[in-house]
Amino acid sequence: MPEIETQAVQSRTAVAGYLRALAEQLEGDDEVHLELGGQSVTVDPTEPLVLKLEGEWDPSGEAGTESIEIELVWGPDADTDETGSGTR
């Protein structure tokens, strides 16, 4: 299975615009085109989508790197059972 993993340093405004454009593509019925860091891929997400969200941070604000990861999964083997929401 082909895979793409890339990164680019951008401003918060640029990242928000990228996510908005992705959201607009997801609302349509067409394929979704992803392009970042000189790499690109076109995918055709089918319903239902599984949204996975992972966040790592230091409440004291003294941590080095903090992160938010967003993952969309679909297809016949996707785990579509809802697992609830948890907070730390």
Rosetta blueprint (number, residue, H / E / L):
1 M L
2 P L
3 E L
4 I L
5 E L
6 T L
7 Q L
8 A L
9 V L
10 Q L
11 S L
12 R H
13 T H
14 A H
15 V H
16 A H
17 G H
18 Y H
19 L H
20 R H
21 A H
22 L H
23 A H
24 E H
25 Q H
26 L H
27 E H
28 G L
29 D L
30 D L
31 E L
32 V E
33 H E
34 L E
35 E E
36 L E
37 G L
38 G L
39 Q E
40 S E
41 V E
42 T E
43 V E
44 D L
45 P L
46 T L
47 E L
48 P L
49 L L
50 V E
51 L E
52 K E
53 L E
54 E E
55 G E
56 E E
57 W L
58 D L
59 P L
60 S L
61 G L
62 E L
63 A L
64 G L
65 T L
66 E L
67 S E
68 I E
69 E E
70 I E
71 E E
72 L E
73 V E
74 W L
75 G L
76 P L
77 D L
78 A L
79 D L
80 T L
81 D L
82 E L
83 T L
84 G L
85 S L
86 G L
87 T L
88 R L
